[in-house]
Amino acid sequence: MKRDVCLRVRSALPEKLVQEASRRGISLAEARRARDGLTVCLGPRAARRFKSLCARYELPVDVLRVRGGGAMLAFMKRRVTLPAGVAVFLALALLALGRLWRVDVTFTGTAAGRGDAALIMEALGALGVRPGASRNIDAARLSEDLSARLPGYSYVGARVQGVRLLVEAAPELDAPELYALDDARDLYARQDGIVESVNVQAGRAVVTAGDAVRRGQLLIRGEELDRGDATRPIAALGDVMVRSWVEGRAALPLRTISLVSTGRSSAASRLSLFRWSIPLAEGEYYPEQRVETERLPVGGLFLPVEILRERRTEVRTRVEKADEAALKAHLAGLAKADARIRFCRENPGDYAILREWLEYESTGDGALSAHAVLEITTDTAVGRDALYQGGSTAWKATNNPEPRA
């Protein structure tokens, strides 16, 4: 027989109580004499009858332990709002699991670095897919819709992983340049320099190694002998490697400015709620100071009350001479980077650096300037369209050849 309920009865005559319980059919097999009464362990039904008996004779009864289903029932009675809370929690959990709370975009393929995550997120938003949306979506249909909206991608796939939507996309590769022999064109210099070598695969070279060429100058003419001394236009093809020089500059001050603590500090605090605040400690202000703020929340989720603590440290401005060796090393990197940026801005082709020179000089405004010169080699032969895209406006105005017939 299960005895899940243990009771303690305060009675001056516990023997008579045991006899009365036995007469009423209540078995007290596990009854023990206590200092001020009697301790018994009963089953739930017998415990209720025994408590009624004690109440009849106005004997105090204390519940020492309740186990099993009775304990759970008693706990639920004491926590009358618990079932409703559990039900609300389960409902919110089911609602949360039915939504997408995270949207990630990844890029694959050789041209993954050219992917635009913001553009894909914008397309997802136009389709109504965003954090908080229902996860009951057709991933295959979504992939097709994204592919239709993103023409610059060769592949777009979407899949749902729990409460996460993962979109994988592969940017398209640039189509290789098509060489059509009958599409007449000439090749021009994209970069000033000294010709190192000429490799003609189609057409006729008009420069040789050692020639100095300027941007926009004709290098390979798109023509070949046809019959006798006659020529016919073709698409010029070949490489013209030139040696060229690019420059870059950078400047930094010779003196550094730093803030040094004087050792004096003070603390201030205030109680804040939204835009309102009440000072708790004013502290001291300094003409020059560094302020560190610490936020201590004292309210809950629905009442954002917090204490703002400010640590004010007095500082002094100190001007020092910069480490010249470290400054020159930093300037060298900046100047060479500036030279490479200047070259790549108008010449997107590959290049190799042969040599480099660096010069430093002090300017009148208290700064140190670095001048970098890079000697490079690059293939400078490009078509007219590529030369136009490079931004040579002066060449366009004075050397705009007419298309070949």
C-alpha positions as CSV (number, residue, x, y, z in Angstrom):
1,M,0.0,0.0,0.0
2,K,1.4,3.4,-1.0
3,R,1.9,5.8,1.9
4,D,2.7,9.0,0.1
5,V,1.3,11.4,2.7
6,C,3.1,11.9,6.1
7,L,1.3,13.9,8.8
8,R,2.1,15.1,12.3
9,V,-0.8,15.5,14.8
10,R,-0.3,17.5,18.0
11,S,-2.3,15.6,20.6
12,A,-2.0,15.1,24.4
13,L,-3.6,11.6,24.1
14,P,-2.3,10.0,20.9
15,E,-3.2,6.5,22.0
16,K,-6.9,7.4,22.1
17,L,-6.6,8.9,18.6
18,V,-5.0,5.7,17.3
19,Q,-7.9,3.7,18.8
20,E,-10.5,6.0,17.3
21,A,-8.9,5.8,13.9
22,S,-8.7,2.0,14.0
23,R,-12.4,1.9,15.0
24,R,-13.2,3.9,11.9
25,G,-11.2,1.6,9.7
26,I,-8.1,3.9,9.3
27,S,-5.0,1.8,9.5
28,L,-2.1,3.5,11.3
29,A,0.5,0.8,10.8
30,E,3.4,3.4,10.4
31,A,2.4,5.6,13.4
32,R,5.3,6.8,15.6
33,R,5.1,8.6,18.9
34,A,6.5,12.2,18.6
35,R,7.4,14.6,21.4
36,D,4.2,16.6,21.1
37,G,1.9,14.2,19.4
38,L,1.9,11.5,16.7
39,T,3.5,11.1,13.2
40,V,1.7,8.9,10.7
41,C,2.2,8.0,7.0
42,L,-0.9,7.1,5.0
43,G,-2.2,6.7,1.5
44,P,-3.9,9.8,0.0
45,R,-7.5,8.5,0.7
46,A,-6.7,7.4,4.2
47,A,-4.9,10.7,4.8
48,R,-8.0,12.7,3.9
49,R,-10.2,10.6,6.3
50,F,-7.6,10.9,9.1
51,K,-7.4,14.7,8.7
52,S,-11.2,14.8,8.9
53,L,-11.1,12.9,12.1
54,C,-8.5,15.3,13.6
55,A,-10.6,18.2,12.5
56,R,-13.6,16.8,14.3
57,Y,-11.6,16.8,17.6
58,E,-9.9,20.1,16.7
59,L,-6.4,18.6,16.7
60,P,-3.8,20.5,14.6
61,V,-2.4,18.6,11.7
62,D,0.8,19.5,9.8
63,V,1.7,18.0,6.4
64,L,5.3,16.8,6.5
65,R,5.6,15.2,3.0
66,V,3.5,14.5,0.0
67,R,4.8,12.3,-2.8
68,G,3.4,10.9,-6.1
69,G,0.4,12.2,-7.9
70,G,-0.9,13.9,-4.7
71,A,2.2,16.0,-4.6
72,M,1.8,17.1,-8.1
73,L,-1.9,18.0,-7.5
74,A,-1.0,19.9,-4.4
75,F,1.7,21.8,-6.3
76,M,-0.7,22.6,-9.1
77,K,-3.2,23.9,-6.6
78,R,-0.6,26.3,-5.1
79,R,0.4,27.5,-8.6
80,V,-3.0,28.1,-10.1
81,T,-1.4,30.3,-12.9
82,L,1.2,27.7,-13.8
83,P,-1.0,25.7,-16.3
84,A,-1.9,29.0,-18.1
85,G,1.7,30.0,-18.2
86,V,2.8,26.7,-19.6
87,A,0.1,26.9,-22.2
88,V,1.2,30.4,-23.2
89,F,4.8,29.3,-23.3
90,L,4.1,26.3,-25.5
91,A,1.9,28.5,-27.8
92,L,4.7,31.1,-28.1
93,A,7.3,28.3,-28.7
94,L,5.1,26.8,-31.5
95,L,4.6,30.2,-33.0
96,A,8.4,30.9,-32.9
97,L,9.3,27.6,-34.4
98,G,6.9,28.3,-37.3
99,R,8.7,31.5,-38.3
100,L,12.0,32.4,-40.0
101,W,14.2,34.3,-37.5
102,R,17.4,34.3,-39.4
103,V,18.2,34.9,-43.1
104,D,21.8,34.2,-44.3
105,V,23.3,34.8,-47.7
106,T,26.4,33.0,-48.9
107,F,28.3,33.1,-52.2
108,T,30.0,30.3,-54.0
109,G,32.0,29.9,-57.1
110,T,35.1,31.5,-58.6
111,A,33.5,35.0,-58.6
112,A,32.1,34.7,-55.0
113,G,33.8,38.0,-54.0
114,R,31.6,39.9,-56.4
115,G,28.4,38.8,-54.7
116,D,26.1,41.6,-53.3
117,A,24.3,40.4,-50.2
118,A,22.3,43.6,-49.9
119,L,20.9,43.2,-53.4
120,I,19.7,39.6,-52.5
121,M,18.2,40.8,-49.2
122,E,16.3,43.5,-51.1
123,A,15.0,40.9,-53.6
124,L,13.9,38.7,-50.6
125,G,12.1,41.6,-49.0
126,A,10.3,42.3,-52.3
127,L,9.1,38.7,-52.2
128,G,7.9,39.1,-48.6
129,V,10.7,36.9,-47.1
130,R,12.3,38.5,-44.1
131,P,13.1,37.6,-40.4
132,G,9.7,36.9,-38.7
133,A,8.0,35.6,-41.9
134,S,6.4,32.2,-41.9
135,R,8.8,29.3,-42.6
136,N,6.1,27.5,-44.6
137,I,7.6,28.6,-47.9
138,D,8.3,26.7,-51.1
139,A,12.1,26.8,-51.3
140,A,12.2,25.6,-54.9
141,R,9.7,28.3,-56.0
142,L,11.7,30.9,-54.0
143,S,14.9,29.9,-55.8
144,E,13.2,30.3,-59.2
145,D,11.8,33.8,-58.2
146,L,15.2,34.9,-57.0
147,S,16.9,33.7,-60.2
148,A,14.4,35.7,-62.2
149,R,15.1,38.8,-60.2
150,L,18.9,38.5,-60.1
151,P,20.2,38.3,-63.7
152,G,23.8,38.6,-62.6
153,Y,23.9,35.2,-61.0
154,S,24.4,31.8,-62.6
155,Y,22.8,30.0,-59.7
156,V,20.6,30.9,-56.8
157,G,19.3,28.3,-54.3
158,A,17.3,28.6,-51.1
159,R,16.6,26.1,-48.4
160,V,15.0,26.2,-45.0
161,Q,17.0,24.9,-42.0
162,G,14.8,25.1,-38.9
163,V,14.2,28.7,-38.3
164,R,17.0,29.8,-40.7
165,L,16.7,30.5,-44.4
166,L,20.0,30.0,-46.3
167,V,20.4,31.5,-49.7
168,E,23.4,30.4,-51.8
169,A,24.3,32.3,-54.9
170,A,27.0,32.0,-57.5
171,P,27.9,35.3,-59.4
172,E,28.3,34.9,-63.1
173,L,31.7,34.9,-64.6
174,D,32.7,37.4,-67.2
175,A,32.3,36.1,-70.7
176,P,35.6,35.7,-72.5
177,E,36.4,38.1,-75.2
178,L,35.3,36.7,-78.6
179,Y,37.8,37.0,-81.4
180,A,36.1,37.5,-84.7
181,L,38.6,37.7,-87.5
182,D,36.3,39.7,-89.8
183,D,35.5,42.4,-87.2
184,A,38.1,44.9,-88.1
185,R,39.8,46.7,-85.2
186,D,43.2,48.2,-84.2
187,L,45.0,47.9,-80.9
188,Y,46.2,51.1,-79.0
189,A,48.4,51.8,-76.1
190,R,46.6,52.0,-72.8
191,Q,49.7,53.1,-70.8
192,D,52.7,55.4,-71.5
193,G,56.0,53.6,-71.6
194,I,58.9,52.0,-73.5
195,V,58.1,49.0,-75.6
196,E,59.8,45.9,-74.3
197,S,58.4,43.3,-76.8
198,V,55.8,43.0,-79.5
199,N,54.0,39.7,-80.2
200,V,51.6,40.0,-83.2
201,Q,49.2,37.2,-83.8
202,A,47.0,39.0,-86.3
203,G,47.5,42.3,-88.0
204,R,50.6,44.5,-88.5
205,A,52.8,46.0,-85.8
206,V,53.6,49.7,-86.2
207,V,56.0,49.9,-83.2
208,T,59.1,47.9,-82.3
209,A,61.0,47.2,-79.1
210,G,62.6,50.3,-77.7
211,D,60.0,52.7,-79.0
212,A,58.4,55.2,-76.6
213,V,54.6,55.2,-76.8
214,R,51.9,57.4,-75.4
215,R,48.5,56.5,-74.2
216,G,46.1,56.2,-77.2
217,Q,48.9,55.6,-79.7
218,L,48.3,53.0,-82.5
219,L,50.4,49.8,-81.8
220,I,49.0,47.0,-84.1
221,R,47.0,47.9,-87.2
222,G,44.2,45.5,-88.0
223,E,45.0,44.7,-91.6
224,E,46.7,42.0,-93.6
225,L,47.8,41.4,-97.2
226,D,45.0,40.1,-99.4
227,R,46.0,39.9,-103.1
228,G,49.1,41.4,-104.5
229,D,49.7,44.7,-102.6
230,A,46.1,45.1,-101.5
231,T,45.2,44.8,-97.9
232,R,42.0,43.9,-96.1
233,P,40.8,44.8,-92.6
234,I,40.9,42.2,-89.8
235,A,40.7,42.2,-86.0
236,A,44.2,42.9,-84.7
237,L,45.4,40.5,-82.0
238,G,48.6,40.5,-80.0
239,D,50.6,41.6,-77.0
240,V,52.7,44.7,-76.5
241,M,54.7,44.7,-73.3
242,V,55.9,48.1,-72.1
243,R,58.0,49.3,-69.3
244,S,56.4,52.2,-67.5
245,W,56.5,54.3,-64.3
246,V,53.8,55.2,-61.8
247,E,54.0,57.6,-58.9
248,G,52.4,57.9,-55.5
249,R,52.6,60.3,-52.6
250,A,51.7,60.3,-48.9
251,A,52.3,62.8,-46.1
252,L,52.0,62.6,-42.3
253,P,52.7,65.1,-39.5
254,L,56.2,65.0,-37.8
255,R,54.7,65.5,-34.4
256,T,52.1,63.4,-32.6
257,I,49.4,64.6,-30.2
258,S,48.4,62.4,-27.3
259,L,46.3,62.8,-24.1
260,V,48.1,62.1,-20.9
261,S,46.3,61.5,-17.5
262,T,47.2,63.9,-14.7
263,G,46.1,61.4,-12.0
264,R,43.0,63.3,-11.0
265,S,39.6,61.7,-11.5
266,S,36.0,61.9,-10.2
267,A,32.9,59.8,-10.5
268,A,29.3,60.9,-11.3
269,S,26.0,59.0,-11.6
270,R,22.4,59.6,-12.5
271,L,19.2,57.6,-12.6
272,S,17.8,57.5,-16.1
273,L,14.5,56.6,-17.6
274,F,14.1,57.2,-21.4
275,R,14.9,60.9,-21.8
276,W,14.5,61.8,-18.1
277,S,17.3,61.6,-15.6
278,I,17.9,62.5,-11.9
279,P,21.4,63.3,-10.7
280,L,22.6,61.1,-7.9
281,A,26.3,62.3,-7.7
282,E,27.6,65.3,-9.5
283,G,31.3,64.7,-9.5
284,E,33.9,67.2,-10.8
285,Y,34.4,68.5,-14.3
286,Y,37.8,69.2,-15.8
287,P,38.8,71.5,-18.7
288,E,40.2,68.5,-20.6
289,Q,38.9,65.1,-19.6
290,R,38.3,61.6,-20.8
291,V,34.9,60.1,-19.9
292,E,34.0,56.4,-19.5
293,T,30.3,55.6,-19.1
294,E,28.9,52.4,-17.5
295,R,25.2,51.4,-17.6
296,L,23.7,49.5,-14.8
297,P,20.1,48.4,-15.4
298,V,17.9,48.4,-12.3
299,G,14.5,47.9,-14.0
300,G,13.1,45.0,-15.9
301,L,12.1,44.4,-19.5
302,F,9.1,46.6,-19.3
303,L,10.6,49.5,-17.3
304,P,14.1,50.4,-18.6
305,V,15.4,52.2,-15.6
306,E,19.2,52.3,-15.4
307,I,22.0,54.0,-13.5
308,L,24.6,55.8,-15.6
309,R,28.0,56.0,-14.0
310,E,30.6,58.4,-15.5
311,R,34.3,58.1,-14.7
312,R,36.0,61.4,-15.5
313,T,39.7,61.5,-15.8
314,E,41.6,64.8,-16.2
315,V,44.0,64.8,-19.1
316,R,46.6,67.1,-20.7
317,T,47.5,67.4,-24.3
318,R,51.1,66.4,-25.0
319,V,52.9,67.1,-28.4
320,E,55.8,64.8,-29.1
321,K,58.1,64.3,-32.0
322,A,57.2,61.2,-34.0
323,D,59.6,58.3,-34.4
324,E,61.1,59.1,-37.8
325,A,62.0,55.6,-38.7
326,A,58.6,54.2,-38.0
327,L,57.0,57.2,-39.7
328,K,59.0,56.6,-42.9
329,A,58.1,52.9,-42.9
330,H,54.4,53.8,-42.6
331,L,54.7,56.5,-45.3
332,A,56.5,54.1,-47.7
333,G,53.6,51.7,-47.6
334,L,51.0,54.5,-48.1
335,A,52.9,56.1,-51.0
336,K,53.4,52.7,-52.8
337,A,49.7,51.9,-52.3
338,D,48.8,55.3,-53.7
339,A,50.9,54.5,-56.8
340,R,49.2,51.2,-57.4
341,I,45.8,52.7,-57.0
342,R,46.6,55.4,-59.5
343,F,47.7,52.8,-62.0
344,C,44.8,50.4,-61.5
345,R,42.2,53.2,-61.7
346,E,42.8,53.6,-65.5
347,N,44.6,50.3,-66.2
348,P,42.7,47.2,-64.9
349,G,45.1,44.8,-66.5
350,D,47.8,42.7,-64.8
351,Y,51.2,44.2,-64.1
352,A,54.5,43.3,-62.4
353,I,56.7,45.6,-60.4
354,L,60.4,45.6,-61.5
355,R,61.9,48.3,-59.3
356,E,60.8,51.0,-56.8
357,W,62.3,54.3,-55.5
358,L,61.4,56.3,-52.4
359,E,62.2,59.9,-51.6
360,Y,61.3,61.8,-48.4
361,E,61.1,65.5,-47.8
362,S,59.9,67.8,-45.0
363,T,57.1,70.2,-46.0
364,G,56.6,73.7,-44.7
365,D,53.5,72.8,-42.6
366,G,55.4,70.4,-40.3
367,A,54.8,67.2,-42.2
368,L,57.0,64.5,-43.8
369,S,56.1,63.6,-47.4
370,A,57.0,60.4,-49.2
371,H,57.3,60.1,-53.0
372,A,57.2,56.6,-54.4
373,V,58.1,55.7,-58.0
374,L,57.3,52.1,-59.3
375,E,58.8,50.7,-62.5
376,I,56.4,48.2,-63.9
377,T,55.8,46.1,-66.9
378,T,52.4,45.5,-68.4
379,D,50.6,44.5,-71.6
380,T,49.3,47.8,-73.0
381,A,47.6,46.7,-76.2
382,V,43.8,47.2,-76.1
383,G,41.0,47.9,-78.4
384,R,39.3,51.3,-78.9
385,D,36.4,50.4,-76.6
386,A,38.7,49.4,-73.7
387,L,40.6,52.6,-74.2
388,Y,37.4,54.6,-74.0
389,Q,36.4,52.8,-70.8
390,G,39.8,53.8,-69.3
391,G,38.8,57.4,-69.3
392,S,41.3,59.0,-71.7
393,T,39.1,62.1,-72.5
394,A,42.0,63.9,-74.1
395,W,42.7,61.1,-76.5
396,K,39.0,60.8,-77.4
397,A,39.0,64.5,-78.4
398,T,42.1,64.4,-80.6
399,N,42.6,60.8,-81.7
400,N,39.1,59.4,-82.4
401,P,39.6,57.1,-85.4
402,E,36.7,56.3,-87.6
403,P,35.6,52.6,-87.7
404,R,37.0,50.6,-90.5
405,A,34.7,49.7,-93.4
